[in-house]
Amino acid sequence: MKKSALFLTLSLFLASCSSQEEVVAPELPSVPSNCAETKVLESILPRIADAKYIETEWEPAEGTDLYAAYNAGGIACTYGLQEAEVGATILWAPDNKTLFSELTPNWIGFGQKEIDLPGIEEEAAYYLSEGIEGQGEYHIWSVNLLINGSWIQVGATFFNSLDDAIPVITAAIDSLRSPKRAEKEKIMGCYLAELPNDLYVFNVHYHDNNTISADFYYKNINGEPSKGLFLGTYTNGIARGFYGLSTSNGTTERELFLKGDKNGFVTSSAKLEKNGNVQKYIRPLDLTWSEETKFIPAEECESLLRG
């Protein structure tokens, strides 16, 4: 059921009010941050008895829905039976008032059709199907919907009707995090790692949905300090992205993975490959997590970052 008529009525009502009081928009929920904590698996189990959350190392290609979701601070999660190749993959991403409308022409171009989802108050929805319902084999491959400021894509191999899809779609909507919960789970703050000859500072100053940015500081006991900006994501308990540090050869961009939460992080190590000034872990990832370099919460990092 679309919300557009309701929004139009509300807009006309507000416009007709003589009061000049400012109308404050409600806080929007955030997309999930951890695939193991959504409500989707529970909705799939009645159809796939032994379904599990399938850990997947996503490497989104530019121009795909997956890339658009992660670039906006979203997350993708797969649930099902990997060995049987049956299951569902869900994308969640903040719409930011533009993402859904920007992607819609692509969906229509690939044959998706607009739909009014029964019992769901979405703002817009599109679906991709194969066959004719009620006439032989019929599948619904994916549904894209805009609701509560979030774009959700539900794709599955076992939807033989819209009735099959609705419980999973509802669970995906119910998996959006309340503003209070999202605020509680933010990792904003300063984290410090001290080694005998090295000092590292990871100061997270921005965390919205799953997008984070942080100041990164490094100081060797015998060298000059170096500072840079980390840009990345925080999903499934892992902060990952790139930070830039100034070197004698210019700025070097290096990939960084940290595992943990606001109580602290451990670092990862793996083989690196260098392409110009960019250092990136070799794929497929083979990360080793080490307690040797551990970032712990620190009260004050500003003096180090300024210095």
C-alpha positions in Angstrom: 0.0 0.0 0.0 1.6 3.2 -1.1 2.1 6.2 1.3 1.9 8.9 -1.5 -1.8 9.7 -1.0 -1.3 10.0 2.8 1.7 12.3 2.3 -0.2 14.5 -0.1 -3.1 14.8 2.3 -0.7 15.7 5.1 1.1 18.2 3.0 -2.1 20.0 2.1 -3.1 20.0 5.7 0.2 21.6 6.9 0.1 24.1 4.1 -3.4 25.3 5.2 -2.5 25.8 8.8 -2.2 29.4 9.8 0.5 28.5 12.4 4.0 29.3 11.4 5.5 26.7 13.7 8.3 24.7 12.2 7.4 21.0 11.5 10.2 18.8 12.6 10.7 15.7 10.5 10.7 12.4 12.5 14.0 10.6 12.9 14.4 7.8 10.4 15.6 4.3 11.3 19.0 3.1 10.2 19.8 0.1 8.1 21.1 -3.0 9.8 24.8 -3.2 10.7 25.1 -6.9 11.5 23.7 -9.7 9.2 23.5 -12.1 12.1 21.2 -9.8 14.0 18.4 -9.2 11.5 15.0 -10.9 11.5 15.3 -12.3 8.0 16.6 -15.8 8.8 13.6 -16.5 11.0 11.3 -15.6 8.2 13.1 -18.0 5.8 13.2 -21.1 8.1 9.6 -22.1 7.4 10.6 -22.5 3.7 14.2 -23.7 4.1 14.4 -25.7 7.3 18.2 -25.7 7.8 18.9 -22.2 6.4 21.8 -20.2 7.9 23.3 -16.9 7.5 26.0 -17.3 4.8 29.1 -15.2 5.4 30.0 -13.6 2.1 33.0 -11.5 1.2 31.4 -8.9 -1.1 33.5 -7.2 -3.8 30.9 -4.9 -5.4 31.5 -3.9 -9.0 30.8 -0.3 -9.9 27.5 0.2 -11.6 25.7 -2.7 -9.7 23.0 -2.4 -7.1 25.4 -4.0 -4.6 28.0 -1.2 -5.2 25.3 1.5 -4.9 24.1 0.0 -1.5 27.6 -0.2 0.0 28.6 3.2 -1.4 25.6 4.7 0.4 26.4 3.1 3.8 24.3 0.0 3.3 24.8 -3.7 3.8 24.1 -7.0 2.0 23.2 -10.3 3.7 22.6 -13.8 2.3 20.6 -16.5 4.1 19.9 -20.1 3.0 21.7 -23.3 2.1 24.9 -22.7 0.3 25.4 -26.2 -0.9 21.9 -26.4 -2.4 22.2 -22.9 -3.9 18.9 -21.9 -2.4 18.2 -18.8 -0.3 17.8 -15.1 -0.3 20.0 -12.0 -0.4 18.9 -8.8 1.1 20.3 -5.3 0.5 19.5 -2.4 2.8 20.7 1.2 2.1 19.8 4.7 3.3 18.0 6.3 0.4 19.3 9.8 1.2 16.2 11.1 -0.8 17.8 10.2 -4.1 19.2 6.7 -4.3 16.0 4.8 -5.0 14.8 7.2 -7.8 18.3 7.1 -9.4 18.2 3.3 -9.6 14.6 3.0 -10.7 15.3 3.6 -14.5 17.8 0.7 -14.5 15.3 -1.6 -12.9 12.6 -0.7 -15.4 15.1 -1.2 -18.2 15.7 -4.8 -16.9 12.0 -5.5 -16.9 11.0 -4.7 -13.4 7.4 -3.6 -12.9 5.8 -1.3 -10.3 3.7 -3.1 -7.7 1.6 -2.2 -4.7 2.7 -4.6 -1.9 -0.2 -5.9 0.1 -0.2 -4.9 3.8 3.0 -2.8 3.5 3.0 1.0 3.5 5.9 1.4 1.1 6.4 4.7 -0.8 7.3 2.8 -4.0 8.1 -0.8 -5.1 9.2 -2.7 -8.2 9.5 -6.4 -8.8 11.1 -8.8 -11.3 9.3 -12.0 -12.2 9.5 -14.8 -14.8 6.5 -16.6 -16.3 2.8 -16.0 -15.8 1.3 -16.5 -12.4 -1.2 -19.3 -12.4 0.0 -20.6 -15.8 2.9 -23.0 -15.3 6.2 -22.2 -13.7 6.4 -18.7 -12.1 9.1 -17.0 -10.1 9.5 -13.7 -8.4 13.3 -13.0 -8.5 13.5 -9.7 -6.6 11.6 -6.9 -5.1 12.9 -3.3 -4.6 11.0 -1.0 -2.2 11.4 2.4 -0.6 10.2 2.6 3.0 11.0 4.7 6.1 13.9 6.4 4.3 15.6 3.2 3.3 15.9 1.2 0.0 15.5 -2.5 0.6 16.1 -5.1 -2.1 14.9 -8.7 -1.5 16.1 -11.3 -3.9 15.5 -15.0 -3.6 15.4 -18.4 -5.5 12.3 -19.7 -3.8 9.6 -17.1 -4.3 6.9 -18.8 -6.4 4.3 -16.1 -5.6 4.1 -12.7 -4.0 2.7 -14.5 -0.9 6.0 -16.3 -0.6 7.9 -13.0 -0.7 5.8 -10.9 1.8 7.1 -12.6 5.0 10.7 -12.0 4.0 10.0 -8.4 2.9 8.3 -7.8 6.2 11.2 -9.2 8.2 13.6 -7.0 6.2 11.6 -3.9 7.1 11.4 -5.0 10.7 15.2 -5.4 10.7 15.8 -1.6 10.3 17.3 -0.3 13.5 15.6 2.3 15.6 17.4 5.7 16.0 18.0 4.9 19.7 19.6 1.5 18.9 21.6 2.9 16.1 23.0 5.6 18.3 23.9 3.1 21.0 25.8 1.0 18.5 27.9 3.8 17.0 31.6 3.4 17.4 32.4 7.1 17.5 35.3 7.9 19.8 39.1 7.7 20.1 41.0 4.4 20.2 44.7 4.1 20.9 47.2 1.3 20.2 50.7 1.4 21.9 53.6 -0.8 20.9 57.2 -0.5 22.3 58.3 1.6 19.3 55.0 2.7 17.7 51.9 4.6 18.5 48.6 4.5 16.6 45.5 6.5 17.0 42.1 5.8 15.4 39.7 8.6 16.1 36.2 7.9 14.7 34.4 11.3 14.3 31.6 10.3 11.9 29.3 7.2 12.0 26.0 7.3 10.1 24.2 4.1 9.1 27.3 2.0 8.2 29.5 4.8 6.9 32.4 5.9 9.1 35.3 8.3 8.8 38.2 8.7 11.2 41.5 10.5 11.8 44.4 8.1 11.6 47.7 8.9 13.4 51.0 7.0 13.4 54.2 7.8 15.2 57.4 5.7 15.3 59.7 6.5 18.2 62.5 7.4 15.8 60.5 9.2 13.2 58.1 12.0 12.5 54.4 11.6 13.1 52.1 11.0 10.2 48.4 11.8 10.0 45.7 10.9 7.5 41.9 10.4 7.0 40.3 7.0 7.1 37.1 6.5 5.0 35.2 3.2 5.1 32.3 1.2 6.5 31.5 -0.7 9.7 29.5 -3.9 9.2 29.3 -7.2 10.9 31.7 -5.9 13.6 34.5 -5.0 11.1 35.6 -1.5 10.2 37.2 -1.6 6.7 38.4 1.1 4.3 41.4 3.1 3.3 43.5 5.7 5.1 46.0 8.1 3.5 49.4 8.8 5.1 52.0 11.3 3.8 55.3 9.8 2.8 58.5 11.0 1.1 56.9 9.8 -2.2 53.6 11.5 -1.7 50.4 10.2 -0.1 50.0 6.5 0.2 46.5 5.0 0.5 46.5 1.8 2.5 43.7 -0.7 3.2 42.8 -1.3 6.9 40.6 -3.8 8.6 39.8 -3.6 12.4 37.5 -6.0 14.2 35.6 -5.1 17.3 33.2 -2.6 18.8 33.3 0.5 21.0 35.1 -1.5 23.6 38.1 -1.9 21.4 39.5 -3.3 18.1 42.1 -5.8 17.0 44.0 -5.4 13.8 44.4 -7.7 10.8 47.3 -8.8 8.7 47.5 -10.3 5.2 49.6 -10.1 2.0 49.5 -6.7 0.4 49.7 -5.8 -3.3 50.7 -2.3 -4.4 49.3 -0.5 -7.4 50.8 3.0 -7.7 50.3 4.7 -4.3 47.5 2.3 -3.2 48.3 -0.7 -1.0 45.5 -3.3 -0.9 45.1 -6.8 0.6 45.3 -9.5 -2.0 42.0 -11.1 -2.9 40.5 -13.5 -1.9 41.1 -12.2 1.6 43.1 -14.3 4.0 43.1 -12.2 7.1 44.8 -13.0 10.3 43.5 -11.2 13.4 46.1 -10.3 16.0 45.8 -9.2 19.6 49.3 -7.8 19.4 48.2 -4.4 18.1 45.0 -3.7 20.0 43.1 -0.4 19.8 41.6 0.5 23.2 39.2 3.4 24.0 41.1 6.5 25.1 39.9 9.6 26.8 41.8 12.2 24.9 43.4 12.0 21.5 43.0 15.6 20.3 46.4 16.7 21.5 48.1 13.9 19.5 46.1 14.6 16.4 46.8 18.4 16.6 50.5 17.7 17.3 
